[in-house]
């Protein structure tokens, strides 16, 4: 190996290390929950810590997304409006629609 190729090899290794770090430390893909026909679909989801969950209302009437422990609370969502929350801590988060309390769901964060 010549002395001139050493900087090129070091540069290449730095690029590989940066790409690896970006992949390892990248945020998980957002997870979608649909609100339709007076229900949350999927009713229970499991996600890794750091995941953003997005609820989108596809019903013709308004709904909310409120956690039982008040960790998160959406405004009233009209048709096609969304609410997102990033789950940073592991745990089980139960939620409901405050307008229609029989609508319930759960996010399990690992």
Buried (B, 14 or more C-beta within 10 A) or exposed (E): EEEEEEEEEEEEEEEEEEEEEEEEEEEEEEBBBBBEEEBBEBEEBEBEEBBBBBBBBEBEEBBBBBBEEEBBEBEEBEEEBBBBBEBEEEEEBEBBBBEBEEBBBBBBBE
